[in-house]
């Protein structure tokens, strides 16, 4: 059981890395660094399409990662 969870944890870790790398880059320029991004405060739009899908995939993989990590800690302590 421990080895199965450990293998699953490594696979999920690799999938998280891939899903983060596939997300579109936010293009920030020097003016947002100086102004603190105040212009982006009121122009906030919800992500759509591929970006929204990748954010959901990353969140689900993150939750699975932490759940399996906690399961591994529990199994290794007993």
C-alpha positions, 0 to 999 in steps of 0.5 A: 500500500505504501509503495503504491501511494508513493508511486502515485504521489510521484506521478501526481507531482510530475503531472502538477509540474506539467500542468503549471508549465502548460498554463498561459503566461501572464504578461506583466511589464515594468509599469505593473511592477512600479504601480503594484498592479493597481490597473489590474484590480478593476480589469479582472476577468475570469479565465475562460477556455483552456486557461480555466481548464488548466487552473481546475486541473492544477487545483485538483492535482494539488488537492490529490497531492496533499491528500496522498501525502497525508495518507503516506504520513499516516501509513508510515507512522503506524 
